[in-house]
Amino acid sequence: MKKDMEKQRKIRAVTGFVLLAVAAVILFILSLASGSSRITADTVFGVLTGRITEQSAHRIIMDIRMPRALSALILGGGLSVSGFLLQSFFRNPIAGPFVLGISSGAKLTVALIMITSLRYGFAMNSWMMIGAAFAGALLCMMTVLLFSGKVRNMAQLVISGVMIGYICSALTDFAVTFADDANIVNLHNWSKGSFFGSRLAGYTCDVCHGLYSVYSYIPSFKTDRCVSAR
């Protein structure tokens, strides 16, 4: 009976992954064909296979839409893996970067760095914003881990993460209150997110990071299943 249930579980998991993979491919092709300039699916396949070398269609697909579609695909996969890791680590299905205050911490540090840079007139590139967001997220995550040694159950730990998120959001709003209009607009545009300016150069490194993330969460998944089974 146990073996049959395990077999059915594996079949459902494989079927779900196959359906999701097919849906991802279909949506990826649609993202290459959709936009202000209408391009047919046949033209998309022709450009991808090298059969069509028309300059305008090739440039729109390969230089504009392809980098953005790949960015969305890699980012979506990274977010799903990070959410799964947080839920496995905290043994809570609602744990995530927004619930634990990690996203709010990243936005707080970016807001402070952005306001300071524009006020004192030094340039801030995308790598500085990425570093600031990573530092803020890491700081909030470390704070949550410190709380994990003090609280007795997981519900209290999640509540602590929510409190940290609200504190970071309040500090961000307080900083924005005294910021210039240009700073507020830049922060708002950054917080919404955009794939504008994505380029194919450097995607080898991003794909390697994505594959490493998927590979690294497999032991956590197995450990989580073993703990649940016990």
Backbone hydrogen bonds, N-H to C=O, Kabsch-Sander energy under -0.5 kcal/mol:
donor,donor_aa,acceptor,acceptor_aa,energy
5,M,1,M,-2.1
6,E,2,K,-2.4
7,K,3,K,-2.4
8,Q,4,D,-2.5
9,R,5,M,-2.1
10,K,6,E,-2.1
11,I,7,K,-2.3
12,R,8,Q,-2.4
13,A,9,R,-2.2
14,V,10,K,-2.8
15,T,11,I,-2.6
16,G,12,R,-2.5
17,F,13,A,-2.4
18,V,14,V,-2.4
19,L,15,T,-2.5
20,L,16,G,-2.3
21,A,17,F,-2.3
22,V,18,V,-2.5
23,A,19,L,-2.5
24,A,20,L,-2.4
25,V,21,A,-2.1
26,I,22,V,-2.4
27,L,23,A,-2.6
28,F,24,A,-2.0
29,I,25,V,-2.3
30,L,26,I,-2.2
31,S,27,L,-2.2
32,L,28,F,-1.4
33,A,29,I,-1.4
34,S,30,L,-2.1
38,R,36,S,-0.6
39,I,33,A,-1.4
44,V,40,T,-1.9
45,F,41,A,-2.5
46,G,42,D,-2.1
47,V,43,T,-2.4
48,L,44,V,-2.4
49,T,45,F,-2.1
50,G,46,G,-0.7
51,R,46,G,-1.4
52,I,46,G,-1.9
53,T,51,R,-0.5
58,H,54,E,-2.5
59,R,55,Q,-2.3
60,I,56,S,-2.3
61,I,57,A,-2.3
62,M,58,H,-2.5
63,D,59,R,-1.8
64,I,59,R,-0.7
64,I,60,I,-0.7
65,R,60,I,-2.5
66,M,61,I,-3.1
68,R,64,I,-1.1
69,A,65,R,-2.6
70,L,66,M,-2.6
71,S,67,P,-2.2
72,A,68,R,-2.4
73,L,69,A,-2.2
74,I,70,L,-2.8
75,L,71,S,-2.7
76,G,72,A,-2.4
77,G,73,L,-2.1
78,G,74,I,-2.4
79,L,75,L,-2.5
80,S,76,G,-2.1
81,V,77,G,-2.2
82,S,78,G,-2.4
83,G,79,L,-2.4
84,F,80,S,-2.1
85,L,81,V,-2.5
86,L,82,S,-2.2
87,Q,83,G,-2.2
88,S,84,F,-2.3
89,F,85,L,-2.7
90,F,86,L,-2.5
91,R,87,Q,-0.7
92,N,87,Q,-1.3
95,A,92,N,-1.2
100,L,96,G,-2.6
101,G,98,F,-0.7
102,I,97,P,-1.0
103,S,97,P,-2.1
105,G,101,G,-1.9
106,A,102,I,-1.9
107,K,103,S,-2.2
108,L,104,S,-2.0
109,T,105,G,-2.0
110,V,106,A,-1.9
111,A,107,K,-2.4
112,L,108,L,-2.3
113,I,109,T,-2.5
114,M,110,V,-2.8
115,I,111,A,-2.5
116,T,112,L,-2.2
117,S,113,I,-2.5
118,L,114,M,-2.1
119,R,115,I,-1.8
120,Y,116,T,-2.1
121,G,117,S,-0.6
122,F,117,S,-1.8
129,M,125,N,-1.5
130,I,126,S,-2.4
131,G,127,W,-2.5
132,A,128,M,-2.5
133,A,129,M,-2.6
134,F,130,I,-2.5
135,A,131,G,-2.4
136,G,132,A,-2.4
137,A,133,A,-2.5
138,L,134,F,-2.7
139,L,135,A,-2.3
140,C,136,G,-2.1
141,M,137,A,-2.3
142,M,138,L,-2.5
143,T,139,L,-1.9
144,V,140,C,-2.3
145,L,141,M,-2.2
146,L,142,M,-2.0
147,F,143,T,-2.1
148,S,144,V,-1.5
149,G,145,L,-0.7
149,G,146,L,-0.9
150,K,147,F,-1.7
151,V,147,F,-2.3
157,L,153,N,-1.2
158,V,154,M,-2.3
159,I,155,A,-2.2
160,S,156,Q,-2.1
161,G,157,L,-2.1
162,V,158,V,-2.3
163,M,159,I,-2.3
164,I,160,S,-2.3
165,G,161,G,-2.2
166,Y,162,V,-2.2
167,I,163,M,-2.3
168,C,164,I,-2.4
169,S,165,G,-2.4
170,A,166,Y,-2.5
171,L,167,I,-2.4
172,T,168,C,-2.2
173,D,169,S,-2.5
174,F,170,A,-2.3
175,A,171,L,-2.3
176,V,172,T,-2.4
177,T,173,D,-1.6
178,F,174,F,-0.8
178,F,175,A,-0.5
179,A,176,V,-1.4
184,I,180,D,-1.9
185,V,181,D,-2.3
186,N,182,A,-2.4
187,L,183,N,-2.5
188,H,184,I,-2.4
189,N,185,V,-2.5
190,W,186,N,-2.3
191,S,187,L,-2.6
192,K,188,H,-1.6
193,G,189,N,-1.2
198,S,195,F,-1.6
203,Y,200,L,-1.7
206,D,202,G,-1.3
207,V,203,Y,-2.7
208,C,204,T,-2.1
209,H,205,C,-2.3
210,G,206,D,-2.4
211,L,207,V,-2.7
212,Y,208,C,-2.4
213,S,209,H,-2.2
214,V,210,G,-2.1
215,Y,211,L,-2.5
216,S,212,Y,-2.5
217,Y,213,S,-1.3
218,I,215,Y,-0.8
220,S,216,S,-0.6
221,F,217,Y,-2.1
222,K,218,I,-2.3
223,T,219,P,-2.6
224,D,220,S,-2.4
225,R,221,F,-2.0
226,C,222,K,-2.2
227,V,223,T,-2.5
228,S,224,D,-2.4
229,A,225,R,-2.3
230,R,226,C,-1.7
